[in-house]
Amino acid sequence: MIRLLLDEMLSGTIARQLRERGHDVRSIVESAGQAGCSDAEVLELATREERIVVTLNVADFVSLDRDWAAQGRMHNGIILVSSRRFPQNASFIGGLVTALDAAAASGALPGPGTTRFL
């Protein structure tokens, strides 16, 4: 089982499908009062809840990861979703759900303080 927090660029459908596969997943878009959170707030929330962030917002989260490392802070991991590997088309949701589930099964998730491209 994985503990994930999907940023608001990702559909609540992804969270629901991962929960159906037995994972502990929250989505910003499903959470009352959290839509519109800054990226820094998303990373803070995920850290408090011991979740890995999943995001399409590669540039901003790479920058946040560097800032946290420079400050000696530790998050629970960030999964950066490649728009090349997962283009926004009809197969996006199913492909991403399958890839996240497979990454969890194979132990290919980022560890604390690290990022990983998917």
Beta strands, then each sheet from edge to edge (+ up, - down):
strand 1: 3-6
strand 2: 24-27
strand 3: 52-55
strand 4: 78-80
strand 5: 115-117
sheet 1: 2+ 1+ 3+ 4+ 5+
end
